[in-house]
């Protein structure tokens, strides 16, 4: 049975305009400037999963009234001939239903495309510049080849520490509105727990809310299903150099986004390590976060990171 997009809350409540999107003010202003000019450049939207990159790309197209086509880089976008035929056929023709100056092709999850596909798309940017713009979305911009990277305007979807409370509060309000519309009872404390657990992956938060709402209520009973990231427990095991327990911690927490785990560990460094060890820990975390984009086994990568910190750093 095929599930309708309108059954999925992430599609049903997807923002249609840039103003509706929950973004830091400076990021939203960047996109609003494009709208004010009535034209968008070739762009690379980079940031963690679920933070709104694809939503923004579609909202820009909707507000400008342009014809657009989406190619998923994790699916058909991995095949050179498919991309060549699909993208060329769309980009080379003039729109009959829109008065906008350009069409737009959105390459979603572009960091999962092959090098050959990326080089082809780079050539298409130049070949069809008079008729078509390209918007690429990715979680890891280091997986985008430099020849393609350099031909786009890069917009980072990062949320700084000072911005997090306001962004999380805005999403909390949005979730409340959705649940009220759907007639679902909820406990505010549980919503806060969900948002804190998956921040800034709004897509996952909304999917989780829909899943938990199947019983008509989101209450404290579901908290037992959360796998809480207990970084303090990890710090204790690192200090004791207890490798088996560190490995167990990794296995128990891998259902969380690995980039979020590394961020939690980074935050804990300043309170748990002697000052001279903090720079080494930061460099180690940065190295393994970069490697996340390439490794096949995230468990091994995370465990290697923590083992290096355990061996090289001194704890209070």
Secondary structure by P-SEA (a helix, b strand, c coil): ccccccccccccccccccccccccaaaaaaaaaaaaaccccbbbbbbcccccaaaaaaaaaaaacccbbbbbcccccccaaaaaaaaaaaaacccccccccbbbbbbcccccccaaaaaaaaaaaaaacccbbbbbbbcccccccaaaaaacccccccccccaaaaaaaaaaaaaaaaaaaabbbbbaaaaaaaaaacccaaaaaaaaaaaaacccccccccccccccccaaaaaaaaaacaaaaaaaaaaacccccaaaaaaaaaaaccccccccaaaaaaaaaaaaaaaccccccaaaaaaaaaaaaaaccccc
